[in-house]
Amino acid sequence: TVLMCRGKARQDFKGPDCRFVNFKKGEAVYVYYKLIGKSIELWAGSVGSDFGYFPKDLLEINHSYSNEELELPTDVSLIWGAYCF
């Protein structure tokens, strides 16, 4: 896992389940993965010790750590079959 970038949350976000990371406006968010799908683009990152997905449009990038991006095919559904404990 490589840290791609860091940004500041544009607004509060409360995810629909435990796979999403929650944050408050102005909090620092660290991005590790950029997922591109058919409907919305989600990124995966951390806020403090919490890790999860969030909509990319909610982040204002203020520092990039890597200019390299690698696109990998994924077969993950973020809508159905969630298991949160």
WOUR-V976350 format. One record per pair of residues at least 4 apart in sequence whose ideal C-beta (glycine too) atoms are under 8 Angstrom apart, sorted by the first residue. I is the first residue (numbers start at 1). J is the second residue. D is the distance in whole Angstrom. If there is no record, write none. Layout:
I:J:D / I:J:D
//
This chain:
1:32:5 / 2:32:7 / 2:65:8 / 2:66:6 / 3:30:6 / 3:31:7 / 3:32:6 / 3:65:5 / 3:66:7 / 4:31:5 / 4:32:6 / 4:33:8 / 4:34:7 / 4:64:7 / 4:65:6 / 4:66:5 / 4:69:8 / 5:30:8 / 5:31:5 / 5:61:5 / 5:63:6 / 5:64:5 / 5:65:6 / 5:66:8 / 6:28:6 / 6:29:7 / 6:30:5 / 6:31:7 / 6:61:7 / 6:62:6 / 6:63:5 / 6:65:7 / 7:28:8 / 7:29:5 / 7:31:7 / 7:59:4 / 7:60:5 / 7:61:4 / 7:62:6 / 7:63:8 / 8:26:6 / 8:27:7 / 8:28:6 / 8:29:7 / 8:59:7 / 8:60:5 / 8:62:6 / 9:13:7 / 9:23:5 / 9:24:7 / 9:25:5 / 9:26:6 / 9:27:5 / 9:29:6 / 9:47:8 / 9:58:6 / 9:59:6 / 9:60:8 / 10:25:7 / 10:57:8 / 10:58:5 / 10:59:7 / 10:60:5 / 11:25:5 / 11:58:6 / 12:23:7 / 12:24:5 / 12:25:5 / 13:20:8 / 13:21:8 / 13:22:6 / 13:23:5 / 13:54:6 / 13:55:7 / 13:58:5 / 14:22:5 / 15:19:7 / 15:20:2 / 15:21:7 / 15:22:6 / 15:52:6 / 15:53:7 / 15:54:7 / 16:20:6 / 17:82:5 / 17:84:5 / 18:52:7 / 18:82:7 / 18:84:3 / 18:85:8 / 19:52:6 / 19:53:6 / 19:78:7 / 19:82:6 / 19:84:7 / 20:52:5 / 20:53:5 / 20:54:6 / 21:29:8 / 21:45:7 / 21:46:7 / 21:47:5 / 21:50:5 / 21:51:6 / 21:52:3 / 21:53:7 / 21:54:6 / 22:47:7 / 22:50:7 / 22:52:8 / 23:27:5 / 23:29:6 / 23:47:5 / 23:54:7 / 27:47:6 / 28:47:7 / 29:45:5 / 29:46:7 / 29:47:5 / 29:54:7 / 29:59:6 / 30:45:5 / 30:46:5 / 30:47:8 / 31:43:5 / 31:44:7 / 31:45:4 / 31:59:7 / 31:61:8 / 32:44:6 / 32:45:6 / 32:46:7 / 33:43:7 / 33:44:4 / 33:45:7 / 34:41:7 / 34:43:5 / 34:44:8 / 34:56:7 / 34:69:7 / 35:41:7 / 35:42:5 / 35:43:7 / 35:44:7 / 35:53:7 / 35:74:7 / 36:41:5 / 36:71:7 / 37:41:7 / 37:42:7 / 37:78:8 / 40:55:6 / 41:55:7 / 41:56:5 / 41:57:8 / 42:53:5 / 42:54:7 / 42:55:6 / 42:56:7 / 42:78:7 / 43:53:7 / 43:54:6 / 43:55:8 / 43:56:5 / 43:59:7 / 44:51:7 / 44:52:7 / 44:53:5 / 44:54:8 / 45:51:7 / 45:52:8 / 45:54:7 / 46:50:6 / 46:51:5 / 53:78:6 / 54:58:6 / 54:59:7 / 77:81:6
//
